[in-house]
Amino acid sequence: MKYVDEFRDPAGVATLCSAIRRATTRPHTLMEICGGQTHAIIRHGLDQLLPPELRLIHGPGCPVCVTPLELVDAAIAIAQQPGVVFCTFGDMLRVPGSALDLFGARARGADVRMVFGPLDAVRLAAELPERQVVFFAVGFETTAPATALAVRAAHASGLDNFTMLVSHVRVPPAIDALLSAPDNRVAGFLAAGHVCAVMGYHEYRPLAAHHRVPIVVTGFEPIDILQGVLACIEQLEAGRAEVENRYARAVTDAGNEAAQALLAEVFAVCDRSWRGIGEIPGSGLALRAPYDRHDALQRFPIARVRAAEPAECISGLVLRGAATPHECPAFGVRCTPERPLGAPMVSSEGACAAYHRYRRSDHG
């Protein structure tokens, strides 16, 4: 199979669902850790096609959603500084800070611009040498190479007016944190194919062995996801816990070694706080010397004040897979894409946004 339509074939979906039903003899809980997979599951109703013994839950697979509140507040504070052009992806514009979002900052006069990639912000810095251009670098290992390329290009061009507010996070430490939690109920993981296309999947083997859970690298179309589910179930039923690649058309064990070398040149691994989870050791990326001169938090000494999430918002539970959006009393009522309480309602990869778009009528 080569084309997208083949991976959405109803007959293929039905065949895989039958195989999953035959293979499942006892309860299992699986977690996908990619927001793109979450949206595909909800959009196509894949979870509703599975046997009742099998439950799919959603993990912290949305990098916009796990960006901590205090970093969003720092972004808004930097954007409001005189002479700053603040650049970000569209998803981040509506993510609520403790008082307002970046759209609100723009309404109050901040020069906030949506860009399609970090190199757009580098070009702006070259065109506007009298301004300070800041790019909000958010994402998993998937988007980090583009960020690294941009900051290296800015550094090589001597663009001292270009900085980044970095919020890149790494997936394997998050999986480890979820599996180490005392209330963990995840028996197997669907790993994000695009992350593994960059990083490979060798980092997952120690996790699978230590925690005794299967981890299956999976794509984003219905048949991709169901193939991943079936592989997980077959391992669990056989008592195995291995890393398996079911996205071979895009992923190799080694990954993209050129991208990995670029990441190692520009970034150092650091601890990072995740919204709804807390600080996870070794789960972030920070600019290393000499590129750290482009760190916005060094250029703009903004006070970082920890702020509490709205008491009514259960996004932390949703991001840990401990609750579904439908279990939030505010869902679709006091929390909507137009007036969100939390990031998962506005991000294109957020679980709450998926439920609101595709399954809102099921609420209640």
PEMO-V246363 format. One record per residue. N is the residue number from 1. RES is the residue in three letters. PHI is phi in whole degrees, 0 to 359 (none if undefined). BURIAL is I if it has 24 or more other C-alpha atoms within 12 Angstrom, else O. Layout:
n & res & phi & burial
N & RES & PHI & BURIAL
N & RES & PHI & BURIAL
//
This chain:
n & res & phi & burial
1 & MET & none & O
2 & LYS & 238 & O
3 & TYR & 243 & O
4 & VAL & 301 & O
5 & ASP & 303 & O
6 & GLU & 294 & O
7 & PHE & 270 & I
8 & ARG & 239 & I
9 & ASP & 294 & O
10 & PRO & 301 & O
11 & ALA & 295 & O
12 & GLY & 295 & O
13 & VAL & 299 & I
14 & ALA & 298 & O
15 & THR & 297 & O
16 & LEU & 293 & I
17 & CYS & 298 & I
18 & SER & 296 & O
19 & ALA & 295 & O
20 & ILE & 294 & I
21 & ARG & 297 & I
22 & ARG & 292 & O
23 & ALA & 280 & I
24 & THR & 270 & I
25 & THR & 245 & O
26 & ARG & 207 & O
27 & PRO & 295 & O
28 & HIS & 218 & I
29 & THR & 241 & I
30 & LEU & 245 & I
31 & MET & 234 & I
32 & GLU & 268 & I
33 & ILE & 240 & I
34 & CYS & 220 & I
35 & GLY & 296 & I
36 & GLY & 296 & I
37 & GLN & 292 & I
38 & THR & 303 & I
39 & HIS & 296 & I
40 & ALA & 294 & I
41 & ILE & 297 & I
42 & ILE & 286 & I
43 & ARG & 300 & I
44 & HIS & 265 & I
45 & GLY & 66 & I
46 & LEU & 296 & I
47 & ASP & 296 & I
48 & GLN & 280 & O
49 & LEU & 267 & I
50 & LEU & 273 & I
51 & PRO & 295 & I
52 & PRO & 297 & O
53 & GLU & 287 & O
54 & LEU & 252 & I
55 & ARG & 238 & I
56 & LEU & 260 & I
57 & ILE & 237 & I
58 & HIS & 258 & I
59 & GLY & 256 & I
60 & PRO & 279 & I
61 & GLY & 269 & I
62 & CYS & 237 & I
63 & PRO & 296 & I
64 & VAL & 297 & I
65 & CYS & 293 & I
66 & VAL & 272 & I
67 & THR & 298 & I
68 & PRO & 292 & I
69 & LEU & 303 & I
70 & GLU & 293 & I
71 & LEU & 283 & I
72 & VAL & 297 & I
73 & ASP & 298 & I
74 & ALA & 296 & I
75 & ALA & 301 & I
76 & ILE & 295 & I
77 & ALA & 295 & I
78 & ILE & 294 & I
79 & ALA & 301 & I
80 & GLN & 272 & I
81 & GLN & 288 & I
82 & PRO & 300 & O
83 & GLY & 80 & O
84 & VAL & 264 & I
85 & VAL & 251 & I
86 & PHE & 258 & I
87 & CYS & 248 & I
88 & THR & 204 & I
89 & PHE & 286 & I
90 & GLY & 300 & O
91 & ASP & 302 & I
92 & MET & 281 & I
93 & LEU & 295 & I
94 & ARG & 257 & I
95 & VAL & 291 & I
96 & PRO & 288 & I
97 & GLY & 273 & I
98 & SER & 286 & I
99 & ALA & 236 & O
100 & LEU & 204 & I
101 & ASP & 248 & I
102 & LEU & 293 & I
103 & PHE & 299 & I
104 & GLY & 296 & I
105 & ALA & 297 & I
106 & ARG & 294 & I
107 & ALA & 297 & O
108 & ARG & 269 & O
109 & GLY & 113 & O
110 & ALA & 290 & I
111 & ASP & 271 & I
112 & VAL & 253 & I
113 & ARG & 233 & I
114 & MET & 274 & I
115 & VAL & 235 & I
116 & PHE & 263 & O
117 & GLY & 189 & I
118 & PRO & 296 & I
119 & LEU & 294 & I
120 & ASP & 299 & I
121 & ALA & 291 & I
122 & VAL & 297 & I
123 & ARG & 296 & I
124 & LEU & 298 & I
125 & ALA & 297 & I
126 & ALA & 291 & O
127 & GLU & 281 & O
128 & LEU & 235 & O
129 & PRO & 297 & O
130 & GLU & 275 & O
131 & ARG & 250 & I
132 & GLN & 263 & I
133 & VAL & 258 & I
134 & VAL & 240 & I
135 & PHE & 248 & I
136 & PHE & 273 & I
137 & ALA & 268 & I
138 & VAL & 239 & I
139 & GLY & 151 & I
140 & PHE & 280 & I
141 & GLU & 300 & I
142 & THR & 297 & I
143 & THR & 264 & I
144 & ALA & 299 & I
145 & PRO & 299 & I
146 & ALA & 295 & I
147 & THR & 296 & I
148 & ALA & 299 & I
149 & LEU & 298 & I
150 & ALA & 294 & I
151 & VAL & 290 & I
152 & ARG & 293 & I
153 & ALA & 295 & I
154 & ALA & 296 & I
155 & HIS & 295 & I
156 & ALA & 294 & O
157 & SER & 272 & O
158 & GLY & 68 & O
159 & LEU & 276 & I
160 & ASP & 288 & I
161 & ASN & 267 & I
162 & PHE & 247 & I
163 & THR & 224 & I
164 & MET & 230 & I
165 & LEU & 262 & I
166 & VAL & 266 & I
167 & SER & 224 & I
168 & HIS & 284 & I
169 & VAL & 231 & I
170 & ARG & 249 & I
171 & VAL & 284 & I
172 & PRO & 304 & I
173 & PRO & 296 & I
174 & ALA & 293 & I
175 & ILE & 300 & I
176 & ASP & 299 & I
177 & ALA & 296 & I
178 & LEU & 296 & I
179 & LEU & 289 & I
180 & SER & 274 & O
181 & ALA & 292 & O
182 & PRO & 297 & O
183 & ASP & 262 & O
184 & ASN & 298 & O
185 & ARG & 230 & I
186 & VAL & 278 & I
187 & ALA & 261 & I
188 & GLY & 196 & I
189 & PHE & 240 & I
190 & LEU & 261 & I
191 & ALA & 274 & I
192 & ALA & 286 & I
193 & GLY & 298 & I
194 & HIS & 289 & I
195 & VAL & 297 & I
196 & CYS & 290 & I
197 & ALA & 298 & I
198 & VAL & 275 & I
199 & MET & 262 & I
200 & GLY & 73 & I
201 & TYR & 230 & I
202 & HIS & 294 & I
203 & GLU & 292 & I
204 & TYR & 276 & I
205 & ARG & 298 & I
206 & PRO & 299 & O
207 & LEU & 292 & I
208 & ALA & 298 & I
209 & ALA & 290 & O
210 & HIS & 291 & O
211 & HIS & 265 & I
212 & ARG & 58 & I
213 & VAL & 230 & I
214 & PRO & 287 & I
215 & ILE & 232 & I
216 & VAL & 244 & I
217 & VAL & 289 & I
218 & THR & 224 & I
219 & GLY & 273 & I
220 & PHE & 233 & I
221 & GLU & 263 & I
222 & PRO & 308 & I
223 & ILE & 290 & I
224 & ASP & 306 & I
225 & ILE & 295 & I
226 & LEU & 293 & I
227 & GLN & 297 & I
228 & GLY & 295 & I
229 & VAL & 299 & I
230 & LEU & 299 & I
231 & ALA & 298 & I
232 & CYS & 298 & I
233 & ILE & 297 & I
234 & GLU & 299 & I
235 & GLN & 294 & I
236 & LEU & 298 & I
237 & GLU & 293 & O
238 & ALA & 268 & O
239 & GLY & 76 & O
240 & ARG & 258 & O
241 & ALA & 217 & I
242 & GLU & 230 & I
243 & VAL & 265 & I
244 & GLU & 228 & I
245 & ASN & 256 & I
246 & ARG & 252 & I
247 & TYR & 227 & I
248 & ALA & 295 & I
249 & ARG & 290 & O
250 & ALA & 229 & I
251 & VAL & 236 & I
252 & THR & 239 & I
253 & ASP & 301 & I
254 & ALA & 281 & O
255 & GLY & 76 & I
256 & ASN & 268 & I
257 & GLU & 291 & O
258 & ALA & 294 & O
259 & ALA & 295 & I
260 & GLN & 296 & I
261 & ALA & 295 & O
262 & LEU & 296 & I
263 & LEU & 299 & I
264 & ALA & 295 & I
265 & GLU & 289 & I
266 & VAL & 264 & I
267 & PHE & 244 & I
268 & ALA & 242 & I
269 & VAL & 290 & I
270 & CYS & 217 & O
271 & ASP & 285 & O
272 & ARG & 214 & I
273 & SER & 274 & I
274 & TRP & 246 & I
275 & ARG & 302 & I
276 & GLY & 82 & I
277 & ILE & 241 & I
278 & GLY & 104 & I
279 & GLU & 283 & O
280 & ILE & 242 & I
281 & PRO & 301 & O
282 & GLY & 67 & I
283 & SER & 261 & I
284 & GLY & 236 & I
285 & LEU & 235 & I
286 & ALA & 230 & I
287 & LEU & 297 & I
288 & ARG & 258 & O
289 & ALA & 297 & O
290 & PRO & 271 & O
291 & TYR & 283 & I
292 & ASP & 291 & I
293 & ARG & 294 & I
294 & HIS & 261 & I
295 & ASP & 277 & I
296 & ALA & 296 & I
297 & LEU & 288 & I
298 & GLN & 277 & O
299 & ARG & 288 & O
300 & PHE & 239 & I
301 & PRO & 286 & O
302 & ILE & 277 & O
303 & ALA & 294 & O
304 & ARG & 265 & O
305 & VAL & 247 & O
306 & ARG & 291 & O
307 & ALA & 239 & O
308 & ALA & 274 & O
309 & GLU & 295 & I
310 & PRO & 305 & O
311 & ALA & 302 & O
312 & GLU & 281 & O
313 & CYS & 273 & I
314 & ILE & 254 & I
315 & SER & 301 & I
316 & GLY & 299 & I
317 & LEU & 294 & I
318 & VAL & 296 & I
319 & LEU & 290 & I
320 & ARG & 267 & I
321 & GLY & 76 & I
322 & ALA & 273 & I
323 & ALA & 206 & I
324 & THR & 258 & I
325 & PRO & 306 & I
326 & HIS & 295 & I
327 & GLU & 277 & O
328 & CYS & 271 & I
329 & PRO & 298 & O
330 & ALA & 274 & I
331 & PHE & 302 & I
332 & GLY & 72 & I
333 & VAL & 243 & O
334 & ARG & 262 & O
335 & CYS & 230 & I
336 & THR & 224 & I
337 & PRO & 301 & I
338 & GLU & 282 & O
339 & ARG & 226 & O
340 & PRO & 281 & I
341 & LEU & 272 & I
342 & GLY & 217 & I
343 & ALA & 298 & I
344 & PRO & 298 & I
345 & MET & 274 & I
346 & VAL & 246 & I
347 & SER & 288 & I
348 & SER & 293 & I
349 & GLU & 248 & I
350 & GLY & 285 & I
351 & ALA & 295 & I
352 & CYS & 296 & I
353 & ALA & 297 & I
354 & ALA & 296 & I
355 & TYR & 294 & I
356 & HIS & 293 & I
357 & ARG & 281 & I
358 & TYR & 251 & O
359 & ARG & 220 & I
360 & ARG & 295 & O
361 & SER & 292 & O
362 & ASP & 281 & O
363 & HIS & 295 & O
364 & GLY & 80 & O
//
